[in-house]
Amino acid sequence: ELPADLKDNTIKRLGACTAETKEQEPNKQLAASNLERVTETLTEASKTSEAAKKLWNNIAPTVVKISIWLGTVVESFGS
């Protein structure tokens, strides 16, 4: 189980990213910013938390696909 604050922040940011992608004219910069923060948070947490590492490994392929659609590079991916 992830720590509550990490879990809440991740869910909130992913929710904002998901909502933005469903808009007729999505704000890709806003979605990319939220996705970047999720990536940074989970990458850092995966260094010390086995639950975060497992979660990151499960969602990383999706994050890459979304970041390509957004036209951005997730800076901390794979670090």
C-alpha positions, 0 to 999 in steps of 0.5 A: 500500500502506498502512503496516503499522501502519495496515493491522494496526490497521484490520484488527484493528478491522474484524475486531472490529466484524464479529465483534460484528455476527455475535453473536446480541445484538451489543454495538453500543457496542463495534462502534461504538467500533471503527468510529469508530476505523477511521474516524478512522484512515483519515480522518486517513491519507487526508490524506497517503496516496493508498492510504488515501484510495482505501481510505476512498473505497471503504469509506465508503458501507458505514461509513455504513450500518453506523453507521446500524444501530449507531445512531451517527454516525461523527463524523469521516466526511467531515472 
